[in-house]
Amino acid sequence: MAALDQALLQMHEQLWDDDRGMVRLYGLHLVRETALGAFLDLENGRVERATRALHEVLRHQYPTTSDPRWAGTFATHAAQPAAGSVEDDGRIRDVEWRDYDPNWRQFLAMILRVTELLHGHVLDADLRGAISRAVTGAVSHEPVGRITSRYSNIALLHAWLSDSRTELSNAVAAQVRSDGDIAEYNSPTYDAVSLLAACLLVDYSNAPALRDLGSLVIDRVCSRLSLLWHPELGVQAGPYSRAYGLDPRIYVSLMSVLMTAIDTRAAGPTHLNNATTHVHDVYFLPLFRRICGRLRNHLSLQPVTATRRHVQRFGDAVATSVVEPDMVVGWEHGRRSRFALDQYAPFAMFSRDGFLGVRTRADTEWVDVSEVAPHVYELRCARRPHHVANSDLASLTVVASRAPVTHENELLLGAVTLQFPDIAVEVRLPN
């Protein structure tokens, strides 16, 4: 058994709350991780515990008669106050992402449907029927127009769950063909979700157009990853449209979990604990193992013996990635969308000696990074006017594995120089 599989099993035993019948992490009984834990238990023949967990998950779905904004979705954790309820100060709990997560429709419905597809034969008829109704309720009550074709991972999950050609699935296919890659580009978390959804489309969809969409996404994303993944460093070159962390020693990225699932070396934490960023994403490992095996035939990961460069354009946005024998580096300029800007990493470098990255701050409007010479990069940015964070001196955050050498308006780490004329940056190091 792979080390990560063993670590997940140990973690699951530690996090399982037998009195509550749910996974408890961060002090919360998490609904999605309880569903994923049930899939893990079914993979290991623990039907009774998985059954208890699935019943608990189903209990936390919002009724389809609820407000359309959250009808059919699921609470994120068991103690979460109900969306639409009223706080003591009179505020209605109706703020998206804080009071409810609409994407839990797609994530929980996908997990439940895959669980029923692969393990339904060991579940009783009543539970299978309840799962089927829950999936139908989540999918059918997704508000029209909420998911755009550029919200790649959720759009692809919804396409599979809908299992029929729709305006959304057509738009996703058109976007990928037009741009050459998914719009939610090069994300260490959401590339994995998009690939999972694509594999489900290919292998478990009844609609030929949806199977074609899955094949298209697998082809384009795997072609890109074959260029950007450094087999020895175990990371993909930036820039990252969405990333929850940059330090592979403490950050679990879903792409690392997926690569591990298909027996490819991936950087990641050596120990899992509450301090591990996104440790809950390790729960996707058994799902990736069962669904994503076909990716082995589409990835062509070669040793890096010479520099390779990849340029991806989305209109005015240009993302450039360079893979060298001892380093990967990526940067982007021209992006002006504020979608998930708080997760944006417009510059990232990993080498055998450490890492360096740029993260936005609360008042960031946009960031441009340009190559001015080999291994020398310049930062430009704008801040949102009249934002409360404007009082901060720093405009951007630079994260680094160790203290860089600093001069006026530039810093150096290893072979890389990052220049930031006329702006101030904050440098953050590992705790």
C-alpha positions, 0 to 999 in steps of 0.5 A: 500500500502506498504511503499516502493510502496508509496515511489516509487510513490512519487519519480516517480512523483518528477523525471518525467520530463513532458517536456522531457517525461523521468525520470530525476535522477542524472541530467540525463534523464535515459533510463532504469528507464524511461522504468521501470517508464512506466511499473509503470505508466501502472500498475496504469492506466496512459497509456498516460504518459507511451506511451510517455515514451516508445516512448522516450526509443525506440528513444535511441536504437542504430541502428542494423547497428552500430558497432557490439559492441553496435548494438541494445543496448541502450544509458544509458541516453539521453545526452550520446554522441553516441558510435562511435562518436569522442571527441574534442581531437580525441578520439573515444567513444568506451570504453565499460561501459564508452561510451556504456553499452552492457548489456542494450540490455538485461535489456531494451529488458526484460523490454520492452518485459514484458511491451508488454506481460502484458500491450500490450492490452492497447498500440496502434498497432504501439507502440507494433510493435516498441517494438517488433522490438526493442526487436528483434534487441537487442537480435539478435545483441548480439555478439556471445561469449560476455556473458559467462555462469558465467555471470549469470544474463545477461546470464539468461536474454538473455536465456529468450529473445532468447526463444530457447535452445542455447549453452549458456543456456545449459552452464548455466544449466551445470554450476549450476548443477556442482557448485550447485549455480549460478556463480555470487554467493550471490550478493545483486543486481544480485541474484534478477536479476537472480531470475527475469529471472528465473521466466520469464523462468518458466512462459513465455518460450515456450522451456521445457529446458528453463523452466527447467533452470528457475526451477533449478535456482529458486531451488538452489538460493532460497535454499541458501537464505533460509539459508542465509537470516536473517528474523529479520535483513532483510539481507543475509549473505555475502560474496558478489560476487558483491555489490554496498554498504554495509550500508543498511541505505543508500543502495538500494539492488535489493534483498531488493526490491525483498524481499519487493515485495514478502512481506518479511522483508528487511533492506533498507533506510527509506528515498529515495533521491539523496544521497541514493546509487542505489536509481534508483533500487527501480524502479524494485519494480512493475516488481518484484511484477508482475513476482516473486510471485512464489518465496514465495513457494520456500523460507523457511525463519525460525527464527534464533534460532541456528547457521547455516553455509553454505559453497559454493565451486567454484573450489578453491574458498570457500565461508562460511556464518554463520547465528546466532540469533544476527548476520550474517557473511560471508567470502571467500578465493581462488577467483582469478578472476578479474571479477567485483572485484571492487564490491567484498565484501570478508568479511561482518558482520551485527548485531543488533549493526552495520556492518563491511565489506571489499572492494577492492581497485583500485590495488587489485589483490586478497583477502583471508579471513580465520576464525582463531577462532570463530568470529576472521578472518584474511585478506590476499591480493595481489596488482597489480604490477606497478599499479598507486594506489600502492603509497597508503599506504592502501591495502584494505578498511574496512567499518564500521557503527561506529569507531572500536576498533583498535590495531596494525594489527587488529580491533574489532567491537562488537563480531568480530575481523578482523586481517590484519598482514603485510598489512595496511587498510583504515577504512571508516565510514558513512558520 
